[in-house]
Amino acid sequence: MRHNKKFNHLSRKKGHRDAMLANMTISLIMHKRIFTTLPKAKALRVYAEPLINRAKKDDTASRRVVFSYLQNKQAVSILFNEIAQKIADRPGGYTRILKMGNRLGDNAKTCFIELVDYNEALLAEKKETAKKATRRSRRSSGKKAAAEKTEQPAAEE
């Protein structure tokens, strides 16, 4: 019976699937963004987000648990030192999947999966929209400009 076995097996046996997801998680931690197929990205999100959440609490037990999954000292240190600082106040949703289209060879759906706080282009866009959020009406700016013009000649004399 297949009760409660809903995750995607990705056409691989357990050992191969676990090794692949661990390697993809290491690449995601090191590079902050990886290009893969959509089913693999969805499986990776389920695998990586609990490990990223575990990194919020920086103690020996958490480091050992994460290392047991990843088996890479450099990735674990980056996760606990760098990434955990950025996601400390985020309650979840540490990764984002951006669909890219279909691959030419086999028409597989491809995507980027990235850590949310590391997309510089999106963060820069958010800063620009925050700056543009201030509303200015013509009436108030006209009054300010007229007031500045009347003050300037007095200051010049």
C-alpha positions in Angstrom: 0.0 0.0 0.0 1.2 3.5 -0.8 -0.3 5.3 2.2 1.3 8.7 2.9 3.9 8.4 0.2 3.2 11.5 -1.8 6.7 12.9 -2.5 8.2 12.8 -5.9 10.6 9.9 -6.4 12.2 11.6 -9.4 12.7 8.2 -11.1 15.5 7.4 -8.7 16.1 5.0 -5.9 16.4 6.3 -2.3 20.2 6.5 -2.1 20.5 8.2 -5.5 17.7 10.7 -4.7 19.1 11.6 -1.3 22.6 12.1 -2.7 21.3 14.2 -5.5 19.2 16.4 -3.2 22.1 16.8 -0.8 24.4 17.9 -3.6 21.8 20.3 -5.0 21.3 21.8 -1.5 25.1 22.3 -1.2 25.1 24.0 -4.6 22.2 26.2 -3.5 23.9 27.2 -0.3 27.3 28.0 -2.1 25.9 29.8 -5.2 22.6 31.1 -3.7 20.9 30.3 -7.0 20.8 27.2 -9.3 19.3 26.3 -12.6 17.4 22.9 -12.7 14.2 21.3 -13.7 10.9 22.2 -12.0 10.2 18.8 -10.3 13.8 18.7 -8.9 13.4 22.3 -7.7 10.2 21.4 -5.9 11.7 18.3 -4.3 14.8 20.4 -3.3 12.6 23.0 -1.6 11.1 20.3 0.6 14.6 19.0 1.4 16.5 22.3 1.9 14.0 24.5 3.8 14.0 22.4 7.0 17.8 22.4 7.0 17.9 26.2 6.5 15.3 26.6 9.3 17.5 24.4 11.5 20.4 26.9 11.0 18.5 29.6 12.8 19.5 28.0 16.1 23.3 27.9 16.1 24.3 25.1 18.5 26.3 21.9 18.2 23.2 19.7 17.9 21.8 21.7 15.0 25.2 21.7 13.2 25.5 18.0 13.6 22.0 17.3 12.2 22.6 19.6 9.2 26.1 18.0 8.6 24.5 14.5 8.7 22.4 15.5 5.7 24.9 17.6 3.7 28.4 16.1 4.5 30.2 19.3 3.5 31.9 21.5 6.1 32.1 24.5 4.0 28.4 24.5 3.1 27.5 24.0 6.7 29.7 26.9 7.8 28.2 29.2 5.1 24.7 28.2 6.1 25.2 28.9 9.8 27.4 32.0 9.6 26.1 33.9 6.6 22.6 32.7 5.5 21.3 32.3 9.1 22.0 36.0 9.8 19.9 37.1 6.8 16.9 34.8 7.4 16.8 35.2 11.2 13.5 37.2 11.2 11.9 35.3 8.3 9.2 32.8 9.5 9.6 30.5 6.5 9.7 30.5 2.7 13.5 30.7 2.3 13.6 29.7 -1.3 11.9 31.0 -4.5 11.3 29.1 -7.7 11.3 31.2 -10.9 10.0 29.3 -14.0 12.1 29.8 -17.1 10.4 27.8 -19.9 11.2 24.5 -21.6 14.6 23.0 -22.3 15.4 22.5 -26.0 16.7 18.9 -25.8 13.8 17.1 -24.1 11.3 19.9 -23.5 11.6 19.6 -19.8 10.2 22.5 -17.7 13.2 24.4 -16.3 13.5 27.0 -13.5 15.8 28.8 -11.1 15.6 28.1 -7.5 17.2 30.7 -5.3 17.5 31.9 -1.7 15.0 34.7 -1.2 17.3 37.2 0.5 20.1 36.9 -2.1 18.4 38.1 -5.3 20.2 41.4 -5.8 18.1 42.5 -8.8 14.8 42.0 -7.0 16.1 43.7 -3.8 17.3 46.7 -5.9 13.8 46.8 -7.6 12.1 46.8 -4.2 14.3 49.7 -3.0 13.4 51.7 -6.1 9.7 51.1 -5.6 10.0 52.1 -1.9 11.6 55.4 -3.0 8.9 56.0 -5.6 6.1 55.3 -3.1 6.1 58.9 -1.8 3.2 60.7 -3.5 3.7 64.2 -4.7 0.9 66.4 -5.8 1.5 69.3 -8.3 -0.2 71.7 -6.0 2.2 71.2 -3.0 5.3 71.0 -5.1 4.3 74.2 -6.9 3.8 76.1 -3.6 7.2 74.9 -2.4 8.9 76.0 -5.6 7.2 79.4 -5.5 8.2 79.8 -1.8 11.8 78.9 -2.6 11.9 81.4 -5.5 10.7 84.2 -3.3 13.3 83.3 -0.6 16.3 83.1 -2.9 16.4 86.7 -4.2 16.2 87.9 -0.7 19.1 85.8 0.3 21.2 86.9 -2.7 20.9 90.7 -1.8 
